[in-house]
Amino acid sequence: MSIILLVEDNTSNASLLEDVFSFDHIPAQLVTVTSGEQAQRLAILLDPVLILMDLRLPGIDGLETTEMLKHNPLTKNIPVWAITAYAMPGDEERAREAGCEEYFAKPFPIRTLADCLKEFLRGLRKTESRTDASTQSTNC
Ligand code: MN
């Protein structure tokens, strides 16, 4: 089963996402880490199909973590979707500059994220032979 890596330091946000995965039957295994440092190690180790990135993290924040992932040849092709509970003006622009392919600011309807995840995973299955998942587009 495909692995999706969640980088989230807030445990209630992380369990909300875990609930979305189980209630909406999202066909991927969610692995959660709580820091940018762990995200870089686990991204290399697990080669997830997608990374969901909280922007506000202690230490290396989500933007910097995304930049590091996008500059590492081992992880640069993994799509990164920014998820933030405390959106600030300019966040989306900064997230996209850092390399995030999608941006979700709360409060967003949770349905939107679940639908986007499903669509993304459907697209992956259709293009299984392709290794570069970042070239995929969703309507999200
Ligand atoms: Mn956070």
Backbone and ligand atoms as CSV (ligand in chain L), in Angstrom:
chain,resi,resn,atom,element,x,y,z
A,1,MET,N,N,0.846,-1.201,0.000
A,1,MET,CA,C,0.000,0.000,0.000
A,1,MET,C,C,0.877,1.245,0.000
A,2,SER,N,N,0.455,2.266,-0.739
A,2,SER,CA,C,1.214,3.516,-0.808
A,2,SER,C,C,1.300,4.171,0.565
A,3,ILE,N,N,2.414,4.796,0.814
A,3,ILE,CA,C,2.616,5.508,2.078
A,3,ILE,C,C,2.488,7.009,1.834
A,4,ILE,N,N,1.730,7.678,2.690
A,4,ILE,CA,C,1.683,9.140,2.689
A,4,ILE,C,C,2.282,9.601,4.010
A,5,LEU,N,N,3.236,10.501,3.930
A,5,LEU,CA,C,3.929,10.996,5.117
A,5,LEU,C,C,3.288,12.304,5.568
A,6,LEU,N,N,2.840,12.336,6.823
A,6,LEU,CA,C,2.273,13.550,7.405
A,6,LEU,C,C,3.304,14.161,8.350
A,7,VAL,N,N,3.609,15.437,8.139
A,7,VAL,CA,C,4.537,16.147,9.019
A,7,VAL,C,C,3.704,17.129,9.823
A,8,GLU,N,N,3.474,16.825,11.079
A,8,GLU,CA,C,2.530,17.607,11.903
A,8,GLU,C,C,2.932,17.485,13.369
A,9,ASP,N,N,3.199,18.617,14.003
A,9,ASP,CA,C,3.630,18.581,15.411
A,9,ASP,C,C,2.453,18.592,16.380
A,10,ASN,N,N,1.267,18.968,15.882
A,10,ASN,CA,C,0.106,19.068,16.761
A,10,ASN,C,C,-0.672,17.743,16.743
A,11,THR,N,N,-0.764,17.095,17.912
A,11,THR,CA,C,-1.321,15.747,17.935
A,11,THR,C,C,-2.813,15.712,17.571
A,12,SER,N,N,-3.562,16.776,17.912
A,12,SER,CA,C,-4.990,16.713,17.554
A,12,SER,C,C,-5.183,16.919,16.054
A,13,ASN,N,N,-4.351,17.746,15.432
A,13,ASN,CA,C,-4.422,17.850,13.968
A,13,ASN,C,C,-4.037,16.527,13.310
A,14,ALA,N,N,-3.037,15.868,13.878
A,14,ALA,CA,C,-2.595,14.587,13.322
A,14,ALA,C,C,-3.700,13.543,13.460
A,15,SER,N,N,-4.393,13.509,14.602
A,15,SER,CA,C,-5.434,12.474,14.732
A,15,SER,C,C,-6.643,12.795,13.858
A,16,LEU,N,N,-6.898,14.075,13.618
A,16,LEU,CA,C,-7.967,14.437,12.682
A,16,LEU,C,C,-7.670,13.863,11.291
A,17,LEU,N,N,-6.431,14.021,10.864
A,17,LEU,CA,C,-6.028,13.489,9.554
A,17,LEU,C,C,-6.116,11.964,9.535
A,18,GLU,N,N,-5.702,11.346,10.653
A,18,GLU,CA,C,-5.795,9.881,10.738
A,18,GLU,C,C,-7.248,9.443,10.616
A,19,ASP,N,N,-8.161,10.207,11.225
A,19,ASP,CA,C,-9.594,9.901,11.123
A,19,ASP,C,C,-10.085,10.036,9.685
A,20,VAL,N,N,-9.639,11.073,9.008
A,20,VAL,CA,C,-10.031,11.259,7.599
A,20,VAL,C,C,-9.610,10.037,6.784
A,21,PHE,N,N,-8.400,9.568,7.033
A,21,PHE,CA,C,-7.900,8.409,6.282
A,21,PHE,C,C,-8.741,7.173,6.537
A,22,SER,N,N,-9.139,6.950,7.800
A,22,SER,CA,C,-9.893,5.723,8.061
A,22,SER,C,C,-11.362,5.868,7.684
A,23,PHE,N,N,-12.004,6.988,8.015
A,23,PHE,CA,C,-13.433,7.141,7.710
A,23,PHE,C,C,-13.695,7.241,6.215
A,24,ASP,N,N,-12.787,7.876,5.503
A,24,ASP,CA,C,-12.992,8.050,4.065
A,24,ASP,C,C,-12.353,6.942,3.239
A,25,HIS,N,N,-11.828,5.930,3.942
A,25,HIS,CA,C,-11.218,4.782,3.250
A,25,HIS,C,C,-10.196,5.228,2.211
A,26,ILE,N,N,-9.317,6.084,2.611
A,26,ILE,CA,C,-8.272,6.526,1.682
A,26,ILE,C,C,-7.229,5.421,1.594
A,27,PRO,N,N,-7.039,4.902,0.375
A,27,PRO,CA,C,-6.217,3.701,0.224
A,27,PRO,C,C,-4.718,3.991,0.277
A,28,ALA,N,N,-4.270,4.453,1.440
A,28,ALA,CA,C,-2.844,4.701,1.647
A,28,ALA,C,C,-2.576,4.583,3.145
A,29,GLN,N,N,-1.326,4.277,3.454
A,29,GLN,CA,C,-0.949,4.191,4.860
A,29,GLN,C,C,-0.377,5.539,5.288
A,30,LEU,N,N,-0.976,6.135,6.323
A,30,LEU,CA,C,-0.515,7.429,6.806
A,30,LEU,C,C,0.546,7.222,7.886
A,31,VAL,N,N,1.710,7.810,7.687
A,31,VAL,CA,C,2.783,7.754,8.683
A,31,VAL,C,C,3.032,9.186,9.146
A,32,THR,N,N,2.977,9.408,10.452
A,32,THR,CA,C,3.110,10.767,10.977
A,32,THR,C,C,4.462,10.986,11.643
A,33,VAL,N,N,5.099,12.092,11.320
A,33,VAL,CA,C,6.293,12.538,12.039
A,33,VAL,C,C,6.028,13.952,12.531
A,34,THR,N,N,6.790,14.395,13.540
A,34,THR,CA,C,6.467,15.660,14.196
A,34,THR,C,C,7.501,16.760,13.964
A,35,SER,N,N,8.512,16.492,13.157
A,35,SER,CA,C,9.508,17.541,12.900
A,35,SER,C,C,10.042,17.453,11.477
A,36,GLY,N,N,10.606,18.563,11.026
A,36,GLY,CA,C,11.202,18.617,9.702
A,36,GLY,C,C,12.390,17.676,9.570
A,37,GLU,N,N,13.150,17.539,10.644
A,37,GLU,CA,C,14.315,16.638,10.624
A,37,GLU,C,C,13.860,15.200,10.385
A,38,GLN,N,N,12.844,14.789,11.144
A,38,GLN,CA,C,12.305,13.430,10.967
A,38,GLN,C,C,11.729,13.262,9.570
A,39,ALA,N,N,11.088,14.325,9.068
A,39,ALA,CA,C,10.463,14.248,7.738
A,39,ALA,C,C,11.507,13.920,6.684
A,40,GLN,N,N,12.673,14.570,6.763
A,40,GLN,CA,C,13.707,14.322,5.758
A,40,GLN,C,C,14.223,12.887,5.833
A,41,ARG,N,N,14.431,12.402,7.054
A,41,ARG,CA,C,14.908,11.014,7.199
A,41,ARG,C,C,13.877,10.019,6.687
A,42,LEU,N,N,12.629,10.201,7.120
A,42,LEU,CA,C,11.580,9.236,6.754
A,42,LEU,C,C,11.206,9.317,5.277
A,43,ALA,N,N,11.322,10.488,4.688
A,43,ALA,CA,C,11.023,10.624,3.257
A,43,ALA,C,C,12.005,9.771,2.451
A,44,ILE,N,N,13.260,9.762,2.879
A,44,ILE,CA,C,14.269,8.950,2.183
A,44,ILE,C,C,14.022,7.466,2.448
A,45,LEU,N,N,13.747,7.154,3.699
A,45,LEU,CA,C,13.586,5.763,4.125
A,45,LEU,C,C,12.336,5.101,3.549
A,46,LEU,N,N,11.215,5.828,3.543
A,46,LEU,CA,C,9.928,5.224,3.176
A,46,LEU,C,C,9.508,5.509,1.738
A,47,ASP,N,N,10.128,6.498,1.106
A,47,ASP,CA,C,9.757,6.912,-0.246
A,47,ASP,C,C,8.235,7.033,-0.409
A,48,PRO,N,N,7.628,7.942,0.370
A,48,PRO,CA,C,6.161,8.088,0.301
A,48,PRO,C,C,5.727,8.637,-1.051
A,49,VAL,N,N,4.456,8.374,-1.412
A,49,VAL,CA,C,3.941,8.897,-2.686
A,49,VAL,C,C,3.576,10.376,-2.573
A,50,LEU,N,N,3.415,10.847,-1.319
A,50,LEU,CA,C,2.973,12.225,-1.082
A,50,LEU,C,C,3.384,12.622,0.336
A,51,ILE,N,N,3.694,13.901,0.503
A,51,ILE,CA,C,3.980,14.423,1.848
A,51,ILE,C,C,2.974,15.528,2.152
A,52,LEU,N,N,2.291,15.413,3.292
A,52,LEU,CA,C,1.390,16.455,3.770
A,52,LEU,C,C,2.161,17.246,4.823
A,53,MET,N,N,2.348,18.526,4.573
A,53,MET,CA,C,3.282,19.323,5.364
A,53,MET,C,C,2.604,20.436,6.136
A,54,ASP,N,N,2.634,20.348,7.460
A,54,ASP,CA,C,2.224,21.468,8.301
A,54,ASP,C,C,3.280,22.557,8.134
A,55,LEU,N,N,2.840,23.813,8.015
A,55,LEU,CA,C,3.834,24.877,7.797
A,55,LEU,C,C,4.497,25.313,9.096
A,56,ARG,N,N,3.740,25.274,10.205
A,56,ARG,CA,C,4.320,25.736,11.482
A,56,ARG,C,C,4.811,24.539,12.298
A,57,LEU,N,N,6.111,24.412,12.294
A,57,LEU,CA,C,6.749,23.323,13.036
A,57,LEU,C,C,7.829,23.923,13.916
A,58,PRO,N,N,8.081,23.325,15.065
A,58,PRO,CA,C,9.194,23.804,15.883
A,58,PRO,C,C,10.512,23.454,15.184
A,59,GLY,N,N,11.532,24.257,15.367
A,59,GLY,CA,C,12.803,23.994,14.684
A,59,GLY,C,C,12.689,24.379,13.218
A,60,ILE,N,N,13.103,23.489,12.341
A,60,ILE,CA,C,12.986,23.749,10.902
A,60,ILE,C,C,11.504,23.777,10.553
A,61,ASP,N,N,11.005,24.903,10.024
A,61,ASP,CA,C,9.568,24.973,9.745
A,61,ASP,C,C,9.222,24.243,8.435
A,62,GLY,N,N,7.932,24.217,8.132
A,62,GLY,CA,C,7.475,23.439,6.988
A,62,GLY,C,C,7.991,23.958,5.650
A,63,LEU,N,N,8.147,25.286,5.551
A,63,LEU,CA,C,8.650,25.865,4.302
A,63,LEU,C,C,10.091,25.438,4.063
A,64,GLU,N,N,10.893,25.560,5.125
A,64,GLU,CA,C,12.310,25.198,5.000
A,64,GLU,C,C,12.459,23.696,4.749
A,65,THR,N,N,11.630,22.914,5.430
A,65,THR,CA,C,11.667,21.461,5.232
A,65,THR,C,C,11.337,21.120,3.779
A,66,THR,N,N,10.314,21.799,3.237
A,66,THR,CA,C,9.937,21.554,1.841
A,66,THR,C,C,11.093,21.903,0.905
A,67,GLU,N,N,11.718,23.055,1.149
A,67,GLU,CA,C,12.863,23.448,0.302
A,67,GLU,C,C,13.968,22.403,0.345
A,68,MET,N,N,14.253,21.897,1.546
A,68,MET,CA,C,15.305,20.883,1.676
A,68,MET,C,C,14.934,19.616,0.914
A,69,LEU,N,N,13.661,19.196,1.047
A,69,LEU,CA,C,13.210,17.995,0.335
A,69,LEU,C,C,13.321,18.195,-1.172
A,70,LYS,N,N,12.964,19.389,-1.630
A,70,LYS,CA,C,12.977,19.666,-3.072
A,70,LYS,C,C,14.395,19.850,-3.613
A,71,HIS,N,N,15.356,20.073,-2.730
A,71,HIS,CA,C,16.744,20.190,-3.174
A,71,HIS,C,C,17.516,18.884,-3.049
A,72,ASN,N,N,16.896,17.881,-2.464
A,72,ASN,CA,C,17.556,16.586,-2.301
A,72,ASN,C,C,17.143,15.668,-3.458
A,73,PRO,N,N,18.099,15.187,-4.240
A,73,PRO,CA,C,17.756,14.320,-5.389
A,73,PRO,C,C,16.945,13.094,-4.984
A,74,LEU,N,N,17.090,12.648,-3.739
A,74,LEU,CA,C,16.373,11.448,-3.284
A,74,LEU,C,C,14.896,11.734,-3.008
A,75,THR,N,N,14.560,12.990,-2.763
A,75,THR,CA,C,13.188,13.307,-2.338
A,75,THR,C,C,12.510,14.364,-3.207
A,76,LYS,N,N,13.237,14.918,-4.175
A,76,LYS,CA,C,12.693,16.090,-4.888
A,76,LYS,C,C,11.451,15.793,-5.722
A,77,ASN,N,N,11.242,14.527,-6.103
A,77,ASN,CA,C,10.077,14.195,-6.926
A,77,ASN,C,C,8.836,13.852,-6.117
A,78,ILE,N,N,8.960,13.845,-4.799
A,78,ILE,CA,C,7.782,13.536,-3.973
A,78,ILE,C,C,6.932,14.804,-3.856
A,79,PRO,N,N,5.655,14.747,-4.293
A,79,PRO,CA,C,4.808,15.933,-4.156
A,79,PRO,C,C,4.612,16.311,-2.686
A,80,VAL,N,N,4.569,17.616,-2.427
A,80,VAL,CA,C,4.340,18.117,-1.059
A,80,VAL,C,C,3.098,19.007,-1.082
A,81,TRP,N,N,2.138,18.681,-0.231
A,81,TRP,CA,C,0.945,19.515,-0.086
A,81,TRP,C,C,1.023,20.204,1.274
A,82,ALA,N,N,0.960,21.528,1.258
A,82,ALA,CA,C,0.987,22.286,2.506
A,82,ALA,C,C,-0.387,22.255,3.159
A,83,ILE,N,N,-0.379,22.044,4.474
A,83,ILE,CA,C,-1.621,22.103,5.237
A,83,ILE,C,C,-1.357,22.994,6.433
A,84,THR,N,N,-2.139,24.046,6.571
A,84,THR,CA,C,-1.874,24.908,7.707
A,84,THR,C,C,-3.162,25.274,8.437
A,85,ALA,N,N,-3.089,25.236,9.755
A,85,ALA,CA,C,-4.236,25.565,10.583
A,85,ALA,C,C,-4.286,27.070,10.841
A,86,TYR,N,N,-3.149,27.735,10.756
A,86,TYR,CA,C,-3.079,29.167,11.067
A,86,TYR,C,C,-2.508,29.899,9.863
A,87,ALA,N,N,-3.371,30.087,8.861
A,87,ALA,CA,C,-2.903,30.718,7.629
A,87,ALA,C,C,-2.610,32.196,7.864
A,88,MET,N,N,-1.459,32.624,7.376
A,88,MET,CA,C,-1.065,34.028,7.452
A,88,MET,C,C,-1.041,34.573,6.029
A,89,PRO,N,N,-1.237,35.928,5.889
A,89,PRO,CA,C,-1.166,36.487,4.532
A,89,PRO,C,C,0.176,36.124,3.879
A,90,GLY,N,N,0.107,35.716,2.650
A,90,GLY,CA,C,1.339,35.381,1.933
A,90,GLY,C,C,1.778,33.939,2.094
A,91,ASP,N,N,1.105,33.184,2.964
A,91,ASP,CA,C,1.497,31.791,3.207
A,91,ASP,C,C,1.449,30.937,1.937
A,92,GLU,N,N,0.350,31.107,1.190
A,92,GLU,CA,C,0.203,30.245,0.015
A,92,GLU,C,C,1.328,30.511,-0.985
A,93,GLU,N,N,1.616,31.799,-1.209
A,93,GLU,CA,C,2.676,32.177,-2.139
A,93,GLU,C,C,4.020,31.602,-1.674
A,94,ARG,N,N,4.298,31.750,-0.375
A,94,ARG,CA,C,5.565,31.237,0.161
A,94,ARG,C,C,5.632,29.716,0.051
A,95,ALA,N,N,4.499,29.061,0.316
A,95,ALA,CA,C,4.473,27.595,0.250
A,95,ALA,C,C,4.751,27.128,-1.176
A,96,ARG,N,N,4.142,27.800,-2.140
A,96,ARG,CA,C,4.356,27.401,-3.537
A,96,ARG,C,C,5.778,27.715,-3.980
A,97,GLU,N,N,6.326,28.829,-3.512
A,97,GLU,CA,C,7.726,29.149,-3.829
A,97,GLU,C,C,8.672,28.101,-3.263
A,98,ALA,N,N,8.329,27.593,-2.082
A,98,ALA,CA,C,9.182,26.574,-1.450
A,98,ALA,C,C,9.092,25.231,-2.184
A,99,GLY,N,N,8.045,25.072,-3.015
A,99,GLY,CA,C,7.938,23.845,-3.799
A,99,GLY,C,C,6.683,23.033,-3.541
A,100,CYS,N,N,5.772,23.546,-2.718
A,100,CYS,CA,C,4.532,22.812,-2.453
A,100,CYS,C,C,3.642,22.846,-3.698
A,101,GLU,N,N,3.099,21.677,-4.050
A,101,GLU,CA,C,2.250,21.586,-5.237
A,101,GLU,C,C,0.807,21.989,-4.945
A,102,GLU,N,N,0.369,21.775,-3.724
A,102,GLU,CA,C,-0.998,22.152,-3.347
A,102,GLU,C,C,-0.950,22.831,-1.991
A,103,TYR,N,N,-2.007,23.587,-1.702
A,103,TYR,CA,C,-2.046,24.356,-0.455
A,103,TYR,C,C,-3.445,24.266,0.128
A,104,PHE,N,N,-3.555,23.823,1.369
A,104,PHE,CA,C,-4.841,23.738,2.057
A,104,PHE,C,C,-4.750,24.526,3.355
A,105,ALA,N,N,-5.552,25.589,3.453
A,105,ALA,CA,C,-5.568,26.373,4.684
A,105,ALA,C,C,-6.856,26.078,5.434
A,106,LYS,N,N,-6.747,25.885,6.733
A,106,LYS,CA,C,-7.938,25.646,7.540
A,106,LYS,C,C,-8.585,26.985,7.869
A,107,PRO,N,N,-9.882,27.076,8.067
A,107,PRO,CA,C,-10.777,25.921,7.984
A,107,PRO,C,C,-11.144,25.602,6.539
A,108,PHE,N,N,-10.733,24.424,6.095
A,108,PHE,CA,C,-11.185,23.974,4.790
A,108,PHE,C,C,-12.152,22.836,5.032
A,109,PRO,N,N,-13.130,22.650,4.125
A,109,PRO,CA,C,-13.999,21.496,4.316
A,109,PRO,C,C,-13.147,20.232,4.197
A,110,ILE,N,N,-13.218,19.392,5.213
A,110,ILE,CA,C,-12.359,18.208,5.262
A,110,ILE,C,C,-12.612,17.320,4.049
A,111,ARG,N,N,-13.843,17.398,3.549
A,111,ARG,CA,C,-14.215,16.657,2.349
A,111,ARG,C,C,-13.283,16.987,1.174
A,112,THR,N,N,-12.917,18.244,1.080
A,112,THR,CA,C,-12.055,18.680,-0.020
A,112,THR,C,C,-10.734,17.933,-0.002
A,113,LEU,N,N,-10.117,17.877,1.158
A,113,LEU,CA,C,-8.821,17.208,1.255
A,113,LEU,C,C,-8.972,15.717,0.959
A,114,ALA,N,N,-10.014,15.110,1.534
A,114,ALA,CA,C,-10.234,13.674,1.306
A,114,ALA,C,C,-10.429,13.396,-0.184
A,115,ASP,N,N,-11.223,14.225,-0.850
A,115,ASP,CA,C,-11.469,14.032,-2.285
A,115,ASP,C,C,-10.190,14.227,-3.096
A,116,CYS,N,N,-9.415,15.215,-2.724
A,116,CYS,CA,C,-8.151,15.459,-3.443
A,116,CYS,C,C,-7.198,14.283,-3.260
A,117,LEU,N,N,-7.148,13.734,-2.045
A,117,LEU,CA,C,-6.271,12.589,-1.784
A,117,LEU,C,C,-6.699,11.391,-2.623
A,118,LYS,N,N,-8.007,11.169,-2.670
A,118,LYS,CA,C,-8.508,10.028,-3.459
A,118,LYS,C,C,-8.188,10.206,-4.929
A,119,GLU,N,N,-8.398,11.423,-5.415
A,119,GLU,CA,C,-8.138,11.688,-6.832
A,119,GLU,C,C,-6.655,11.501,-7.139
A,120,PHE,N,N,-5.828,11.972,-6.220
A,120,PHE,CA,C,-4.377,11.835,-6.395
A,120,PHE,C,C,-3.980,10.359,-6.451
A,121,LEU,N,N,-4.519,9.564,-5.539
A,121,LEU,CA,C,-4.160,8.141,-5.491
A,121,LEU,C,C,-4.697,7.388,-6.703
A,122,ARG,N,N,-5.870,7.785,-7.186
A,122,ARG,CA,C,-6.409,7.185,-8.425
A,122,ARG,C,C,-5.467,7.467,-9.585
A,123,GLY,N,N,-4.980,8.715,-9.655
A,123,GLY,CA,C,-4.042,9.105,-10.705
A,123,GLY,C,C,-2.758,8.306,-10.645
A,124,LEU,N,N,-2.290,8.029,-9.436
A,124,LEU,CA,C,-1.069,7.232,-9.255
A,124,LEU,C,C,-1.243,5.843,-9.815
A,125,ARG,N,N,-2.395,5.251,-9.547
A,125,ARG,CA,C,-2.630,3.881,-10.008
A,125,ARG,C,C,-2.686,3.823,-11.526
A,126,LYS,N,N,-3.239,4.887,-12.137
A,126,LYS,CA,C,-3.334,4.924,-13.594
A,126,LYS,C,C,-1.963,5.041,-14.240
A,127,THR,N,N,-1.024,5.641,-13.523
A,127,THR,CA,C,0.290,5.911,-14.116
A,127,THR,C,C,1.374,5.190,-13.326
A,128,GLU,N,N,1.048,3.962,-12.925
A,128,GLU,CA,C,1.969,3.214,-12.080
A,128,GLU,C,C,3.366,3.067,-12.683
A,129,SER,N,N,3.420,3.009,-14.006
A,129,SER,CA,C,4.718,2.805,-14.641
A,129,SER,C,C,5.577,4.063,-14.560
A,130,ARG,N,N,4.932,5.191,-14.352
A,130,ARG,CA,C,5.700,6.432,-14.288
A,130,ARG,C,C,6.268,6.617,-12.887
A,131,THR,N,N,7.518,7.013,-12.802
A,131,THR,CA,C,8.122,7.148,-11.476
A,131,THR,C,C,7.986,8.558,-10.939
A,132,ASP,N,N,7.789,9.531,-11.822
A,132,ASP,CA,C,7.737,10.914,-11.372
A,132,ASP,C,C,6.299,11.350,-11.070
A,133,ALA,N,N,5.896,11.170,-9.830
A,133,ALA,CA,C,4.529,11.490,-9.437
A,133,ALA,C,C,4.281,12.995,-9.431
A,134,SER,N,N,5.326,13.789,-9.371
A,134,SER,CA,C,5.135,15.225,-9.259
A,134,SER,C,C,4.599,15.853,-10.545
A,135,THR,N,N,4.659,15.095,-11.651
A,135,THR,CA,C,4.157,15.651,-12.902
A,135,THR,C,C,2.643,15.496,-12.988
A,136,GLN,N,N,2.052,14.800,-12.005
A,136,GLN,CA,C,0.611,14.597,-12.044
A,136,GLN,C,C,-0.132,15.845,-11.666
A,137,SER,N,N,-1.294,16.010,-12.274
A,137,SER,CA,C,-2.097,17.145,-11.846
A,137,SER,C,C,-3.408,16.637,-11.278
A,138,THR,N,N,-3.937,17.360,-10.319
A,138,THR,CA,C,-5.254,17.063,-9.801
A,138,THR,C,C,-6.099,18.294,-10.065
A,139,ASN,N,N,-7.393,18.174,-9.867
A,139,ASN,CA,C,-8.252,19.338,-10.037
A,139,ASN,C,C,-8.421,20.072,-8.716
A,140,CYS,N,N,-7.540,19.791,-7.771
A,140,CYS,CA,C,-7.705,20.367,-6.442
A,140,CYS,C,C,-7.011,21.719,-6.325
L,1,MN,MN,MN,2.210,22.982,13.717
